[in-house]
Amino acid sequence: MPLDKELPAGATATPVPGKPDDYLHIWTVYKRPTDYPHGFVARLHLVGSGMHGPTNLAHYGATLDAVRAKLPNGLVCMQRNEADEAQIVETWL
């Protein structure tokens, strides 16, 4: 499934070395983050080999269900932790 678009203008992402398959893929879902205050965003983060960070790949939607429908099949939802940023709704592994 193609991604909606890259990060909005002015947003940054941490580059990670290697191939995407070398990393654990983590999709973090945000509600009205400052760079997309109109709805929900699921951003792909990569973790592995001592490196981690967000990528410039994301799904955007007006509702939580719209964003969830765009995530890859077979993921498991992790509910937000009290220590998470207020905009974080959930994380999918």
SEKETI-736652 format. One line per 8 residues: number of its first residue (from 1); their letters; for each residue z negated, x negated, y of N, C-alpha, C. Coordinates in steps of 0.1 Angstrom, whole numbers, plus 5000, padded with zeros to 4 digits. Layout:
! residues N
NUM = a = Z:X:Y:Z:X:Y:Z:X:Y ~ ...;
END
This chain:
! residues 93
1 = mpldkelp = 5000:4991:4988:5000:5000:5000:5000:4991:5012 ~ 5009:4993:5022:5010:4984:5033:4998:4987:5043 ~ 4994:4977:5050:4983:4978:5060:4989:4984:5072 ~ 4980:4991:5080:4984:4998:5092:4989:4989:5103 ~ 4981:4979:5106:4985:4969:5116:4975:4958:5116 ~ 4978:4948:5124:4969:4937:5126:4958:4941:5135 ~ 4948:4932:5138:4937:4934:5147:4943:4938:5161 ~ 4935:4946:5168:4939:4950:5181:4940:4937:5190;
9 = agatatpv = 4947:4938:5201:4948:4927:5211:4934:4922:5215 ~ 4932:4909:5215:4919:4904:5219:4909:4901:5208 ~ 4911:4908:5197:4902:4906:5185:4906:4893:5178 ~ 4896:4887:5172:4899:4874:5165:4895:4875:5150 ~ 4901:4867:5142:4898:4866:5128:4896:4851:5124 ~ 4888:4848:5114:4886:4835:5110:4896:4831:5099 ~ 4904:4821:5102:4914:4817:5091:4906:4811:5079 ~ 4911:4814:5067:4906:4808:5055:4916:4800:5048;
17 = pgkpddyl = 4913:4788:5042:4923:4781:5035:4926:4786:5021 ~ 4937:4782:5016:4941:4786:5002:4948:4799:5002 ~ 4949:4805:4989:4956:4817:4987:4946:4829:4987 ~ 4950:4841:4991:4940:4852:4991:4934:4855:4977 ~ 4942:4852:4967:4936:4854:4953:4925:4845:4949 ~ 4923:4834:4957:4912:4825:4955:4899:4830:4960 ~ 4898:4842:4966:4887:4847:4972:4883:4861:4967 ~ 4870:4864:4969:4865:4878:4967:4869:4886:4979;
25 = hiwtvykr = 4876:4897:4976:4880:4906:4987:4869:4917:4990 ~ 4865:4917:5002:4855:4927:5006:4860:4935:5018 ~ 4860:4948:5016:4865:4957:5027:4853:4963:5033 ~ 4851:4960:5046:4840:4965:5054:4845:4977:5062 ~ 4838:4988:5062:4843:5000:5069:4834:5001:5081 ~ 4840:5003:5093:4833:5004:5106:4836:5018:5112 ~ 4826:5023:5119:4828:5036:5127:4828:5032:5141 ~ 4839:5035:5148:4841:5032:5162:4836:5019:5167;
33 = ptdyphgf = 4842:5008:5161:4838:4995:5166:4844:4993:5180 ~ 4839:4983:5187:4843:4981:5201:4858:4979:5203 ~ 4864:4973:5193:4879:4971:5195:4887:4982:5190 ~ 4881:4992:5184:4888:5004:5180:4879:5016:5180 ~ 4876:5021:5193:4866:5031:5195:4870:5046:5191 ~ 4882:5047:5186:4888:5061:5184:4886:5066:5169 ~ 4880:5058:5161:4879:5062:5147:4873:5052:5138 ~ 4878:5051:5126:4873:5042:5116:4882:5031:5112;
41 = varlhlvg = 4877:5019:5109:4885:5007:5105:4879:5002:5092 ~ 4887:4998:5083:4883:4991:5071:4890:4977:5072 ~ 4882:4966:5074:4887:4953:5076:4884:4945:5063 ~ 4895:4937:5059:4894:4928:5048:4887:4915:5052 ~ 4876:4912:5044:4870:4899:5045:4872:4891:5032 ~ 4873:4878:5033:4875:4870:5021:4863:4860:5020 ~ 4858:4859:5008:4846:4850:5005:4849:4842:4993 ~ 4847:4829:4994:4849:4820:4983:4849:4805:4987;
49 = sgmhgptn = 4846:4796:4978:4847:4782:4980:4840:4777:4992 ~ 4828:4783:4995:4821:4778:5007:4826:4783:5020 ~ 4837:4791:5019:4843:4797:5032:4842:4812:5031 ~ 4841:4818:5043:4841:4833:5044:4845:4837:5058 ~ 4850:4849:5058:4854:4854:5071:4863:4866:5071 ~ 4865:4872:5082:4874:4884:5083:4888:4879:5084 ~ 4897:4887:5079:4911:4884:5080:4917:4893:5091 ~ 4930:4892:5094:4936:4901:5104:4942:4913:5097;
57 = lahygatl = 4938:4916:5085:4943:4928:5078:4933:4939:5079 ~ 4937:4951:5082:4928:4963:5084:4936:4976:5082 ~ 4928:4986:5078:4933:5000:5078:4926:5008:5089 ~ 4933:5016:5096:4928:5024:5107:4930:5039:5104 ~ 4920:5047:5108:4921:5062:5106:4912:5069:5115 ~ 4915:5082:5117:4907:5091:5125:4894:5095:5118 ~ 4894:5095:5105:4882:5099:5097:4879:5089:5087 ~ 4867:5090:5082:4862:5081:5071:4871:5083:5059;
65 = davraklp = 4873:5095:5055:4881:5098:5043:4895:5093:5044 ~ 4901:5093:5057:4915:5088:5059:4915:5073:5056 ~ 4905:5066:5060:4904:5051:5058:4901:5048:5043 ~ 4892:5056:5037:4889:5054:5023:4902:5056:5014 ~ 4910:5065:5018:4922:5068:5010:4932:5056:5010 ~ 4931:5048:5020:4940:5036:5021:4935:5024:5014 ~ 4923:5024:5009:4917:5012:5002:4923:5011:4988 ~ 4924:4999:4983:4929:4997:4969:4921:5004:4959;
73 = nglvcmqr = 4927:5009:4948:4920:5016:4937:4911:5006:4930 ~ 4901:5011:4924:4892:5003:4915:4880:4996:4922 ~ 4879:4999:4935:4868:4992:4942:4855:5000:4940 ~ 4843:4993:4943:4830:4999:4941:4824:4999:4955 ~ 4818:5011:4959:4812:5012:4973:4798:5007:4973 ~ 4795:4999:4983:4781:4995:4985:4776:5001:4998 ~ 4766:5009:4998:4761:5015:5010:4756:5005:5020 ~ 4756:5009:5033:4751:4999:5043:4737:4996:5041;
81 = neadeaqi = 4733:4984:5046:4720:4979:5045:4714:4981:5059 ~ 4701:4983:5060:4694:4985:5073:4697:4973:5083 ~ 4699:4962:5077:4701:4950:5085:4716:4948:5090 ~ 4725:4957:5085:4739:4956:5090:4740:4961:5104 ~ 4751:4956:5110:4754:4961:5124:4755:4976:5124 ~ 4752:4982:5135:4751:4997:5136:4765:5003:5133 ~ 4776:4997:5136:4789:5002:5133:4793:5002:5119 ~ 4787:4994:5110:4791:4993:5096:4786:5006:5089;
89 = vetwl = 4796:5012:5082:4793:5025:5074:4791:5021:5060 ~ 4799:5012:5054:4798:5009:5040:4807:4997:5037 ~ 4806:4991:5025:4814:4980:5021:4819:4983:5007 ~ 4832:4979:5005:4838:4981:4992:4842:4967:4985 ~ 4838:4965:4973:4841:4953:4965:4850:4957:4954;
END
